[in-house]
C-alpha cells in the first residue's frame, strides 16, 4: 500500500540540504550585518554638513568612455557590483532547481506560490495607492522583493533561534523573488536597445555555455569572458545585472566523477563572501543616503508613490506570503509541523517585508533622477525598518519554542558530526 501520510510543512529537512542552506545563510547573516552598518553610515553621512562630500563621491565618474563605460561611483556599484550579487543569486536559484526545494513540483509548490503571492499583492497595493492619489505607476515593482541578507541580520540582532526549515523557506522565497526581480528588470527597465551589443552578449553567453558543456576549466577563460558579457549587456540597453544571473544559471551545479565540488559551488564559495560582505554593502552605501528631515519624512506619507511602497512592503508582503502559504498548504493537503503554529508563518511573512537592496535598485530604475525617487528610497528604508521591528516583536514572543527546536535539531551527543535527530529518523520503523 502506498504511503498516504500528508507532507509536513516546515518539518525536518534532509541533512545534505540543511548543510548547504546553513552555509549560505551564515554568509548572508554576516553580510547582512555589514549591510546594516553601510546603510546606517550612508544615512548619517547624507544628513550631516558633509553631505556634499557624499554626493561628490557618489556622482564621481570614471571608466573607459570609448567602451561606453564612463559611469559614476553610484552606477558602478549598481550595475557592476550588483552583477556579482545576481551571479550568486543565479547560482543559488540553479541549485534550488536541481537539488533543492524547487526540484520537484511537490516541494516547489509552497515556496513558489507564497513568493508569487508575496510579489503580486504588494504590486497591486502599490498600484491601488498610487492610482488613488494620482501618482505614477512606474514604481509598481519596488515593493516586490525580499532582502534575505537584511532579514537574516535582523534575526541575528534579535538573537532568535529560528528553526532551519523556516530559515530555508525564507531563503527560497528570496531566491524566487530575485528571479522575479531580474525578469522585471530585464523586461520592463530596458531602453534604447543596441541589438549588435545585445547580440554580442548572447553570443558570449553561448560560448560560456559551451565552455561549461565541454568541461573547460581555468579562470582565465571565464573572467575575461564574463566581463565582456557584462559590458556588452550594459551597452545593449539591458540592465547589466541580467548578465550576472544568466551566467549563474549556466554554471554546472552537478559534480562529475572525481570532482569534489561542482563549478557552481566553487564560484559561489569564492564570490558569495565578496557579494554579501562587499558588493551589496557598497551598493547600499551609495544608494541609501537620503534626507531624513521632518519634511522629507512627511513626503513619504503624503506622496502616493512612496506611500504605495510602504503599504506594499509592510502590508502587502504579509498578506501575500501568509495567504499564499496557507492556501498552498491546504491545496496540497499538507500539514503544518505540529511543533509550529501559523503565528510563526505570520512572523516570517512580516520579516519578508524587508525589501532593501533590490527595492532600492528598482526604485532607482523606476524614477531615475526624479525627486520622487529620493522619497521612494526613504520609503523603502522606513518600510524595511518597520517590518524589522514588527517581525522582531512577533518572533521574539515565540523564541522559547524556537530555542527548544533549535537545540533538538543540533544535539549531537555522540559527536559524530551528524545531529542525533537524523539518526533517530533513520532508525525509526516505517508506519
Secondary structure as GFF3:
##gff-version 3
##sequence-region A 1 431
A	DSSP	beta_strand	8	9	.	.	.	ID=ss1
A	DSSP	alpha_helix	15	46	.	.	.	ID=ss2
A	DSSP	alpha_helix	51	58	.	.	.	ID=ss3
A	DSSP	beta_strand	61	64	.	.	.	ID=ss4
A	DSSP	three_ten_helix	65	67	.	.	.	ID=ss5
A	DSSP	beta_strand	69	72	.	.	.	ID=ss6
A	DSSP	alpha_helix	73	75	.	.	.	ID=ss7
A	DSSP	pi_helix	76	81	.	.	.	ID=ss8
A	DSSP	alpha_helix	82	98	.	.	.	ID=ss9
A	DSSP	alpha_helix	105	132	.	.	.	ID=ss10
A	DSSP	three_ten_helix	142	144	.	.	.	ID=ss11
A	DSSP	alpha_helix	148	158	.	.	.	ID=ss12
A	DSSP	alpha_helix	164	188	.	.	.	ID=ss13
A	DSSP	alpha_helix	195	213	.	.	.	ID=ss14
A	DSSP	alpha_helix	219	235	.	.	.	ID=ss15
A	DSSP	alpha_helix	241	250	.	.	.	ID=ss16
A	DSSP	alpha_helix	263	274	.	.	.	ID=ss17
A	DSSP	pi_helix	275	279	.	.	.	ID=ss18
A	DSSP	alpha_helix	280	287	.	.	.	ID=ss19
A	DSSP	alpha_helix	294	302	.	.	.	ID=ss20
A	DSSP	alpha_helix	304	311	.	.	.	ID=ss21
A	DSSP	pi_helix	312	316	.	.	.	ID=ss22
A	DSSP	alpha_helix	317	331	.	.	.	ID=ss23
A	DSSP	beta_strand	335	336	.	.	.	ID=ss24
A	DSSP	alpha_helix	342	351	.	.	.	ID=ss25
A	DSSP	alpha_helix	356	366	.	.	.	ID=ss26
A	DSSP	alpha_helix	371	397	.	.	.	ID=ss27
A	DSSP	alpha_helix	399	410	.	.	.	ID=ss28
A	DSSP	alpha_helix	420	427	.	.	.	ID=ss29
###
